[in-house]
Amino acid sequence: MSRIHTLAFAALLALGIGSAQAQVSDEVDATPSAAAMAADLILVRPLGLVATVLGAGLFVVQLPLSLVQGEPPSEPARRLVVEPARFTFSRPLGDME
């Protein structure tokens, strides 16, 4: 009888370990790699800064035209300045989305 209990316990233990390993292997690591972080820091962030500065310049140039036409300047400001600035300064390092 002791042998049956031992075999049953071993089988239950093996099933428990197998399901625990299956749960761990199903998880996907969504963190950016070191290469993605380095590329973001060296290439993408400086380009985002350039886009923000150029967008601010374009916004200043088009601002009188928007005011003459009677349109609120909020949409061009959001597209030309706010979105590039958020992409450059607000997102986590290595996250390109």
Contacts in CASP RR format, 6 or more apart in sequence:
PFRMAT RR
TARGET T0000
AUTHOR 0000-0000-0000
METHOD contacts of the structure
MODEL  1
MSRIHTLAFAALLALGIGSAQAQVSDEVDATPSAAAMAADLILVRPLGLV
ATVLGAGLFVVQLPLSLVQGEPPSEPARRLVVEPARFTFSRPLGDME
32 40 0 8 1.000
32 92 0 8 1.000
32 93 0 8 1.000
32 94 0 8 1.000
32 95 0 8 1.000
36 94 0 8 1.000
36 96 0 8 1.000
37 93 0 8 1.000
37 94 0 8 1.000
39 94 0 8 1.000
40 93 0 8 1.000
40 94 0 8 1.000
40 95 0 8 1.000
40 96 0 8 1.000
41 93 0 8 1.000
41 94 0 8 1.000
44 94 0 8 1.000
44 96 0 8 1.000
45 88 0 8 1.000
48 84 0 8 1.000
48 87 0 8 1.000
48 88 0 8 1.000
49 88 0 8 1.000
51 84 0 8 1.000
51 87 0 8 1.000
51 88 0 8 1.000
52 81 0 8 1.000
52 84 0 8 1.000
52 85 0 8 1.000
52 88 0 8 1.000
55 80 0 8 1.000
55 81 0 8 1.000
55 84 0 8 1.000
56 80 0 8 1.000
56 81 0 8 1.000
57 80 0 8 1.000
58 80 0 8 1.000
59 73 0 8 1.000
59 76 0 8 1.000
59 77 0 8 1.000
59 80 0 8 1.000
59 81 0 8 1.000
62 76 0 8 1.000
62 80 0 8 1.000
63 73 0 8 1.000
63 76 0 8 1.000
66 72 0 8 1.000
66 73 0 8 1.000
66 76 0 8 1.000
67 73 0 8 1.000
91 97 0 8 1.000
END
